[in-house]
Amino acid sequence: MRRLSILIASFFALSMCVFAMQDQGSAGTGQAPSEQGGKGHGYGHGRGRGMPTADEKVQHMTQALNLTSDQQSQVKSILENERQQMEALKNDTSTSEQDKRAKFQTLRQENSSKIRDVLNDDQKKKYDAMEKEHGKHMGGKMHDHGGQAPQQ
C-alpha cells in the first residue's frame, strides 16, 4: 500500500512537472518569468504557477547553500540538461505514460545525485534537508534517496 501511495505521489509530482513545462513555453528564451505571462514562480513567491527556471533554482540554492560561482555554473548545467531530457521524454510518443513516469523519476534522482556530487559535506546536509522538505510539499518522498542515508 505504501508503494502505491509513493507511486501515486510521484506520478502526481511528475505530471505537474510535465504540465508546467508545457505552460512555460518561453522558458529558456532568456525572458524573465514576468515576461512569460507570470509563469515560473521561483521559490518563496507563493504564486504557485509553473515551475521555477534553472536560473531561479540556482538562485534559491545559492542563497540556501552558499554556492560558489563554480558550483552555480555546474548546478545550472545539470538543471538545464535535466530539463532538456525531460522535455525530450515528454515529447516521446513511443514510450508509454507509465514508462515515462518511471523515467522522469529516474532522471530526477540521477540529477539530484549529480548535484550532490558538486556540493561539500555541509552543503550536502542542507541540500538533503531541502529535498526532503520539497518531497513533503509534493505529497511524497520523491527525493529521499531511496530511503537510505545519502552517500557522502
Backbone as a chain_set.jsonl record, in Angstrom:
{"seq": "MRRLSILIASFFALSMCVFAMQDQGSAGTGQAPSEQGGKGHGYGHGRGRGMPTADEKVQHMTQALNLTSDQQSQVKSILENERQQMEALKNDTSTSEQDKRAKFQTLRQENSSKIRDVLNDDQKKKYDAMEKEHGKHMGGKMHDHGGQAPQQ", "coords": {"N": [[0.818, -1.186, 0.0], [1.966, 1.201, 0.784], [3.879, 1.546, -1.202], [2.236, 1.947, -3.4], [1.085, 4.384, -2.677], [3.358, 6.033, -2.746], [4.022, 5.766, -5.428], [1.785, 6.931, -6.633], [1.99, 9.541, -5.601], [4.437, 10.254, -6.737], [3.79, 10.097, -9.449], [1.912, 12.159, -9.576], [3.521, 14.387, -8.91], [5.377, 14.321, -11.012], [3.69, 14.581, -13.208], [2.822, 17.146, -12.758], [5.161, 18.495, -13.27], [5.431, 18.01, -16.017], [3.125, 19.284, -17.068], [3.683, 21.871, -16.24], [5.962, 22.37, -17.711], [4.878, 22.462, -20.254], [3.3, 24.733, -20.024], [5.223, 26.622, -19.697], [6.3, 27.674, -22.046], [8.003, 29.711, -23.069], [10.266, 29.445, -21.596], [13.772, 29.323, -21.179], [14.303, 31.101, -23.131], [15.462, 33.314, -22.331], [13.817, 35.156, -21.262], [12.453, 36.949, -18.554], [10.589, 35.581, -15.762], [8.326, 37.219, -15.373], [7.909, 38.162, -17.899], [6.987, 35.999, -19.107], [4.325, 35.66, -18.944], [3.767, 35.418, -16.252], [4.509, 32.9, -15.468], [6.629, 30.422, -13.913], [7.313, 30.527, -10.969], [9.383, 30.637, -9.161], [11.084, 30.451, -5.991], [9.454, 30.74, -2.933], [7.73, 32.794, -3.636], [5.071, 32.285, -3.735], [3.077, 32.231, -5.685], [2.657, 29.907, -7.114], [2.386, 28.987, -9.764], [3.366, 27.296, -12.59], [6.735, 26.043, -13.132], [9.837, 26.641, -11.447], [12.525, 28.274, -13.149], [15.761, 27.141, -14.371], [17.632, 29.07, -13.665], [16.289, 30.347, -11.542], [16.133, 28.246, -9.725], [18.868, 27.817, -9.246], [19.519, 30.283, -8.125], [17.992, 30.177, -5.766], [19.18, 27.927, -4.546], [21.749, 28.912, -4.245], [21.406, 30.906, -2.335], [20.444, 29.351, -0.198], [22.419, 27.392, 0.161], [24.827, 28.613, -0.069], [26.387, 28.601, -2.512], [29.35, 28.443, -4.496], [30.62, 30.403, -7.27], [31.55, 28.65, -9.211], [30.242, 26.272, -8.483], [27.629, 27.131, -8.885], [27.56, 27.386, -11.667], [27.981, 24.709, -12.452], [25.743, 23.417, -11.301], [23.667, 24.741, -12.606], [24.1, 23.869, -15.22], [23.566, 21.118, -14.916], [20.834, 21.234, -14.219], [19.72, 22.45, -16.502], [20.305, 20.525, -18.423], [18.795, 18.422, -17.393], [16.211, 19.445, -17.749], [16.085, 19.529, -20.562], [16.282, 16.791, -21.129], [13.948, 15.858, -19.903], [12.024, 17.222, -21.355], [12.412, 16.101, -23.895], [11.705, 13.466, -23.322], [9.052, 13.843, -22.591], [7.971, 14.502, -25.055], [8.267, 12.16, -26.443], [6.664, 9.914, -28.267], [6.691, 7.193, -28.467], [6.972, 5.96, -26.07], [5.345, 4.563, -23.275], [2.99, 6.086, -20.982], [3.294, 5.207, -18.366], [5.922, 4.212, -18.395], [7.21, 6.584, -18.984], [6.734, 8.065, -16.623], [8.229, 6.581, -14.802], [10.769, 6.941, -15.904], [11.011, 9.728, -15.716], [11.15, 9.995, -12.942], [13.497, 8.567, -12.426], [15.36, 10.13, -13.86], [15.21, 12.513, -12.351], [16.171, 11.638, -9.876], [18.765, 10.829, -10.583], [19.862, 13.263, -11.421], [19.648, 14.748, -9.092], [21.488, 13.394, -7.567], [23.794, 14.005, -9.042], [23.936, 16.734, -8.546], [24.412, 16.693, -5.795], [26.993, 15.667, -5.854], [28.48, 17.868, -6.549], [28.524, 19.418, -4.335], [29.859, 20.413, -1.082], [30.431, 18.687, 2.085], [28.904, 19.933, 4.177], [27.079, 21.441, 2.671], [25.783, 19.352, 1.374], [24.311, 18.172, 3.451], [22.475, 20.222, 4.024], [21.256, 20.397, 1.516], [20.075, 17.863, 1.294], [18.187, 18.088, 3.318], [16.63, 20.137, 2.231], [15.645, 18.829, -0.054], [14.197, 16.778, 1.143], [12.228, 18.249, 2.468], [11.026, 19.434, 0.24], [9.994, 17.142, -0.935], [8.025, 16.52, 0.935], [6.256, 18.621, 0.49], [5.45, 17.981, -2.029], [3.901, 15.85, -1.582], [4.897, 13.313, -1.281], [7.698, 11.05, -1.153], [9.675, 11.72, -3.022], [12.283, 12.617, -3.219], [13.97, 11.236, -1.474], [16.301, 9.804, -1.648], [16.044, 7.032, -2.06], [15.291, 6.034, 0.402], [17.463, 5.465, 1.911], [20.357, 6.369, 3.803], [21.975, 9.238, 2.597], [24.805, 9.081, 0.439], [28.061, 10.123, 1.258]], "CA": [[0.0, 0.0, 0.0], [2.85, 2.366, 0.846], [4.476, 1.708, -2.53], [1.215, 2.533, -4.26], [0.984, 5.796, -2.306], [4.556, 6.709, -3.257], [3.899, 5.791, -6.884], [0.766, 7.932, -6.967], [2.561, 10.862, -5.309], [5.46, 10.507, -7.756], [3.083, 10.368, -10.695], [1.337, 13.493, -9.469], [4.612, 15.369, -8.973], [5.938, 14.321, -12.355], [2.72, 15.139, -14.151], [2.855, 18.594, -12.545], [6.35, 18.98, -13.994], [5.13, 17.965, -17.449], [2.181, 20.351, -17.383], [4.368, 23.149, -16.059], [6.861, 22.548, -18.857], [4.048, 22.87, -21.378], [2.881, 26.103, -19.772], [6.38, 27.502, -19.639], [6.806, 27.615, -23.406], [9.061, 30.656, -23.37], [11.432, 29.205, -20.738], [14.985, 29.086, -21.943], [14.44, 32.125, -24.162], [16.11, 34.462, -21.722], [12.821, 36.075, -20.735], [12.185, 36.862, -17.121], [9.281, 34.974, -15.522], [7.246, 38.188, -15.538], [7.693, 38.311, -19.331], [6.44, 34.733, -19.575], [2.927, 35.596, -18.532], [3.651, 35.083, -14.835], [4.913, 31.528, -15.2], [7.93, 30.315, -13.294], [7.123, 31.264, -9.731], [10.579, 30.708, -8.33], [10.903, 29.925, -4.654], [9.025, 31.662, -1.907], [6.886, 33.872, -4.132], [3.731, 31.918, -3.36], [2.079, 32.249, -6.755], [2.36, 28.508, -7.361], [2.063, 28.705, -11.156], [4.542, 26.946, -13.368], [7.912, 25.547, -12.437], [10.93, 27.611, -11.479], [13.529, 28.068, -14.189], [17.068, 26.719, -13.867], [18.237, 30.233, -13.004], [15.617, 30.546, -10.264], [16.566, 27.167, -8.835], [20.261, 28.093, -8.867], [19.492, 31.424, -7.214], [17.489, 29.671, -4.486], [20.195, 27.058, -3.964], [22.888, 29.752, -3.871], [21.054, 31.537, -1.071], [20.273, 28.348, 0.852], [23.609, 26.559, 0.345], [26.023, 29.432, -0.249], [27.153, 28.017, -3.606], [30.379, 29.25, -5.141], [30.265, 30.662, -8.672], [31.814, 27.413, -9.956], [29.135, 25.363, -8.177], [26.442, 27.659, -9.554], [27.674, 27.035, -13.085], [27.797, 23.262, -12.582], [24.354, 23.084, -10.973], [22.829, 25.255, -13.694], [24.282, 22.947, -16.348], [22.829, 19.889, -14.58], [19.405, 21.525, -14.277], [19.336, 22.681, -17.897], [20.35, 19.218, -19.078], [17.629, 17.687, -16.899], [15.022, 19.991, -18.413], [16.11, 19.067, -21.954], [15.97, 15.359, -21.136], [12.531, 15.687, -19.556], [11.245, 17.718, -22.494], [12.509, 15.076, -24.941], [10.908, 12.326, -22.873], [7.641, 14.251, -22.664], [7.573, 14.5, -26.459], [8.489, 10.832, -26.998], [5.36, 9.245, -28.433], [6.861, 5.74, -28.496], [7.085, 5.477, -24.695], [4.073, 4.601, -22.552], [2.934, 7.056, -19.887], [3.843, 4.571, -17.165], [7.382, 4.213, -18.553], [7.655, 7.979, -18.881], [6.744, 8.427, -15.208], [9.384, 5.924, -14.184], [11.978, 7.587, -16.42], [11.063, 11.057, -15.111], [11.618, 9.841, -11.565], [14.906, 8.166, -12.501], [16.123, 11.325, -14.247], [15.253, 13.443, -11.216], [17.059, 11.072, -8.862], [20.131, 10.878, -11.106], [20.313, 14.643, -11.419], [19.815, 15.131, -7.696], [22.77, 12.808, -7.177], [24.843, 14.802, -9.692], [24.032, 17.995, -7.809], [25.072, 16.374, -4.524], [28.424, 15.474, -6.122], [29.092, 19.194, -6.692], [28.465, 20.087, -3.038], [30.714, 19.943, 0.014], [29.669, 17.894, 3.059], [27.923, 20.775, 4.853], [26.049, 21.758, 1.686], [25.01, 18.123, 1.125], [23.342, 18.017, 4.543], [21.425, 21.217, 3.806], [20.556, 20.027, 0.287], [19.226, 16.715, 1.612], [17.049, 18.61, 4.089], [15.784, 20.847, 1.264], [14.978, 17.829, -0.891], [13.212, 16.095, 1.973], [11.131, 19.203, 2.658], [10.352, 19.542, -1.057], [9.225, 15.901, -1.081], [6.829, 16.637, 1.769], [5.335, 19.534, -0.183], [4.958, 17.309, -3.229], [2.99, 14.798, -1.158], [5.544, 12.01, -1.323], [9.118, 11.012, -0.804], [10.333, 11.645, -4.304], [13.693, 12.991, -3.145], [14.55, 10.743, -0.229], [17.471, 8.998, -1.978], [15.739, 5.626, -1.953], [15.042, 5.615, 1.773], [18.725, 5.165, 2.541], [21.147, 7.546, 4.146], [22.719, 9.7, 1.424], [26.241, 8.797, 0.434], [28.882, 11.339, 1.39]], "C": [[0.87, 1.262, 0.0], [3.497, 2.623, -0.518], [3.485, 2.353, -3.494], [1.072, 4.024, -3.964], [2.168, 6.593, -2.844], [4.479, 6.821, -4.769], [2.889, 6.855, -7.315], [1.311, 9.342, -6.724], [3.619, 11.229, -6.344], [4.815, 10.845, -9.088], [2.52, 11.784, -10.679], [2.42, 14.558, -9.619], [5.18, 15.457, -10.382], [4.961, 14.885, -13.375], [2.642, 16.651, -13.991], [4.037, 19.203, -13.289], [6.064, 19.05, -15.487], [4.196, 19.101, -17.832], [2.84, 21.717, -17.247], [5.309, 23.42, -17.219], [6.071, 23.002, -20.08], [3.65, 24.333, -21.235], [4.029, 27.091, -19.877], [7.066, 27.562, -20.992], [7.932, 28.562, -23.716], [10.261, 30.481, -22.46], [12.629, 28.895, -21.605], [15.188, 30.117, -23.029], [15.112, 33.369, -23.609], [15.12, 35.465, -21.16], [12.691, 35.872, -19.228], [10.814, 36.226, -16.931], [8.127, 35.951, -15.711], [6.934, 38.417, -17.008], [7.105, 37.045, -19.936], [5.001, 34.574, -19.117], [2.758, 35.164, -17.09], [4.048, 33.666, -14.516], [6.291, 31.532, -14.568], [7.961, 31.075, -11.987], [8.393, 31.418, -8.913], [10.278, 30.132, -6.961], [10.454, 31.043, -3.734], [8.132, 32.79, -2.394], [5.409, 33.566, -3.944], [2.702, 31.932, -4.47], [1.708, 30.842, -7.18], [2.002, 28.172, -8.793], [3.352, 28.405, -11.894], [5.667, 26.442, -12.488], [8.999, 26.607, -12.484], [11.92, 27.259, -12.589], [14.821, 27.584, -13.543], [17.734, 27.866, -13.12], [17.612, 30.481, -11.633], [16.026, 29.481, -9.253], [17.987, 27.415, -8.347], [20.312, 29.245, -7.872], [19.038, 30.982, -5.819], [18.547, 28.823, -3.787], [21.417, 27.86, -3.509], [22.62, 30.413, -2.521], [21.018, 30.519, 0.068], [21.576, 27.613, 1.182], [24.919, 27.323, 0.243], [26.943, 28.83, -1.323], [28.212, 28.992, -4.11], [29.957, 29.486, -6.587], [30.511, 29.417, -9.53], [30.69, 26.4, -9.724], [27.859, 25.82, -8.869], [26.434, 27.248, -11.023], [27.412, 25.549, -13.302], [26.343, 22.853, -12.333], [23.42, 23.548, -12.094], [22.911, 24.328, -14.908], [23.502, 21.648, -16.127], [21.327, 20.116, -14.736], [18.924, 21.762, -15.704], [19.322, 21.371, -18.681], [19.14, 18.382, -18.668], [16.363, 18.15, -17.624], [14.946, 19.519, -19.867], [15.745, 17.593, -22.05], [14.493, 15.122, -20.855], [11.629, 16.154, -20.701], [11.25, 16.684, -23.622], [11.653, 13.861, -24.579], [9.418, 12.636, -22.967], [7.12, 14.148, -24.097], [7.738, 13.151, -27.142], [7.162, 10.078, -27.077], [5.475, 7.724, -28.423], [6.943, 5.131, -27.097], [5.742, 5.618, -23.994], [4.147, 5.614, -21.417], [3.539, 6.471, -18.614], [5.365, 4.543, -17.229], [7.943, 5.628, -18.451], [7.749, 8.404, -17.42], [7.967, 7.838, -14.515], [10.687, 6.593, -14.627], [12.128, 9.0, -15.873], [11.647, 10.955, -13.698], [13.091, 9.457, -11.542], [15.794, 9.35, -12.868], [16.281, 12.279, -13.072], [16.218, 12.937, -10.154], [18.518, 11.132, -9.318], [20.675, 12.3, -11.044], [20.477, 15.188, -10.001], [21.152, 14.605, -7.175], [23.945, 13.583, -7.784], [25.04, 16.131, -8.964], [24.752, 17.766, -6.482], [26.578, 16.227, -4.713], [29.185, 16.789, -6.231], [29.278, 19.861, -5.329], [29.503, 19.562, -2.048], [29.819, 19.26, 1.06], [28.591, 18.706, 3.776], [26.761, 21.111, 3.916], [25.173, 20.539, 1.4], [23.943, 17.919, 2.197], [22.169, 18.976, 4.35], [20.59, 20.862, 2.572], [19.603, 18.858, 0.55], [17.997, 17.151, 2.406], [16.084, 19.357, 3.171], [14.986, 19.859, 0.42], [13.895, 17.091, -0.108], [11.987, 16.978, 2.185], [10.322, 19.36, 1.361], [9.484, 18.309, -1.304], [7.953, 15.923, -0.263], [5.792, 17.525, 1.091], [4.725, 18.892, -1.419], [4.062, 16.129, -2.87], [3.595, 13.42, -1.189], [6.988, 12.118, -0.921], [9.951, 10.875, -2.056], [11.839, 11.853, -4.202], [14.377, 12.412, -1.915], [15.729, 9.82, -0.457], [17.225, 7.527, -1.685], [15.523, 5.139, -0.539], [16.315, 5.265, 2.523], [19.417, 6.46, 2.897], [21.943, 7.972, 2.913], [24.198, 9.389, 1.565], [26.988, 10.11, 0.5], [30.067, 11.294, 0.47]], "O": [[0.569, 2.246, -0.675], [3.644, 3.771, -0.937], [3.856, 3.202, -4.304], [0.954, 4.835, -4.883], [1.995, 7.705, -3.342], [4.83, 7.857, -5.333], [3.134, 7.595, -8.267], [1.114, 10.235, -7.548], [3.692, 12.378, -6.781], [5.244, 11.772, -9.776], [2.642, 12.518, -11.66], [2.252, 15.519, -10.371], [5.436, 16.551, -10.885], [5.363, 15.588, -14.303], [2.42, 17.366, -14.968], [3.932, 20.286, -13.865], [6.41, 20.03, -16.146], [4.444, 19.806, -18.81], [2.584, 22.616, -18.047], [5.443, 24.56, -17.663], [6.544, 23.834, -20.854], [3.662, 25.084, -22.211], [3.809, 28.277, -20.123], [8.294, 27.506, -21.067], [8.764, 28.247, -24.567], [11.196, 31.28, -22.526], [12.497, 28.267, -22.655], [16.155, 30.025, -23.785], [15.31, 34.353, -24.322], [15.518, 36.508, -20.64], [12.807, 34.758, -18.717], [9.964, 36.31, -17.818], [7.055, 35.552, -16.165], [5.821, 38.822, -17.346], [6.766, 37.009, -21.119], [4.526, 33.454, -18.927], [1.724, 34.603, -16.729], [3.931, 33.257, -13.361], [7.032, 32.51, -14.668], [8.563, 32.145, -11.899], [8.448, 32.28, -8.036], [9.306, 29.396, -6.799], [11.001, 32.146, -3.753], [7.806, 33.678, -1.607], [4.578, 34.473, -3.987], [1.531, 31.661, -4.205], [0.566, 30.596, -7.569], [1.36, 27.148, -9.027], [4.312, 29.172, -11.828], [5.56, 26.418, -11.262], [9.081, 27.381, -13.438], [12.117, 26.089, -12.917], [14.962, 27.613, -12.32], [18.331, 27.66, -12.064], [18.318, 30.789, -10.672], [16.239, 29.774, -8.076], [18.277, 27.242, -7.163], [21.056, 29.194, -6.893], [19.634, 31.37, -4.814], [18.785, 28.976, -2.589], [22.044, 27.524, -2.504], [23.504, 30.471, -1.667], [21.502, 30.791, 1.166], [21.815, 27.252, 2.335], [25.993, 26.757, 0.443], [28.123, 28.581, -1.074], [27.998, 30.203, -4.144], [29.033, 28.837, -7.075], [29.762, 29.159, -10.472], [30.24, 25.746, -10.664], [27.095, 25.001, -9.379], [25.409, 26.815, -11.549], [26.699, 25.172, -14.233], [25.785, 22.04, -13.07], [22.497, 22.831, -12.479], [21.897, 24.041, -15.545], [22.857, 21.143, -17.046], [20.628, 19.286, -15.317], [17.835, 21.321, -16.073], [18.434, 21.139, -19.503], [18.533, 17.712, -19.503], [15.549, 17.333, -18.056], [13.874, 19.153, -20.348], [14.993, 17.188, -22.938], [13.86, 14.282, -21.495], [10.595, 15.545, -20.974], [10.214, 16.423, -24.233], [10.963, 13.3, -25.43], [8.624, 11.789, -23.376], [5.975, 13.756, -24.325], [7.383, 13.011, -28.312], [6.615, 9.66, -26.057], [4.458, 7.032, -28.375], [6.978, 3.908, -26.959], [5.08, 6.651, -24.098], [5.232, 5.957, -20.949], [4.223, 7.174, -17.87], [6.031, 4.82, -16.232], [9.022, 5.839, -17.898], [8.729, 9.031, -17.017], [8.647, 8.514, -13.742], [11.596, 6.788, -13.82], [13.245, 9.437, -15.594], [12.523, 11.731, -13.316], [13.851, 9.969, -10.72], [16.849, 9.554, -12.267], [17.372, 12.794, -12.829], [16.994, 13.712, -9.594], [19.404, 11.451, -8.525], [21.823, 12.511, -10.655], [21.362, 16.006, -9.751], [21.856, 15.292, -6.434], [24.964, 13.793, -7.126], [26.167, 16.594, -8.788], [25.608, 18.562, -6.093], [27.355, 16.614, -3.84], [30.398, 16.824, -6.027], [30.099, 20.767, -5.188], [29.965, 18.426, -2.154], [28.595, 19.261, 0.93], [27.477, 18.217, 3.962], [25.599, 21.07, 4.32], [23.964, 20.672, 1.207], [22.811, 17.541, 1.893], [21.01, 18.587, 4.495], [19.368, 21.008, 2.58], [18.463, 18.864, 0.086], [16.897, 16.643, 2.188], [14.868, 19.231, 3.309], [13.787, 20.041, 0.21], [12.815, 16.816, -0.631], [10.85, 16.513, 2.093], [9.093, 19.413, 1.388], [8.372, 18.42, -1.821], [6.919, 15.414, -0.696], [4.598, 17.224, 1.111], [3.607, 19.228, -1.81], [3.518, 15.475, -3.76], [2.862, 12.433, -1.128], [7.441, 13.145, -0.416], [10.828, 10.016, -2.142], [12.593, 11.319, -5.016], [15.281, 13.042, -1.365], [16.128, 9.109, 0.465], [18.087, 6.847, -1.127], [15.567, 3.933, -0.298], [16.25, 4.81, 3.664], [19.1, 7.519, 2.355], [22.532, 7.119, 2.248], [24.763, 9.429, 2.658], [26.594, 11.093, -0.128], [30.866, 12.23, 0.446]]}, "num_chains": 1, "name": "protein.A"}
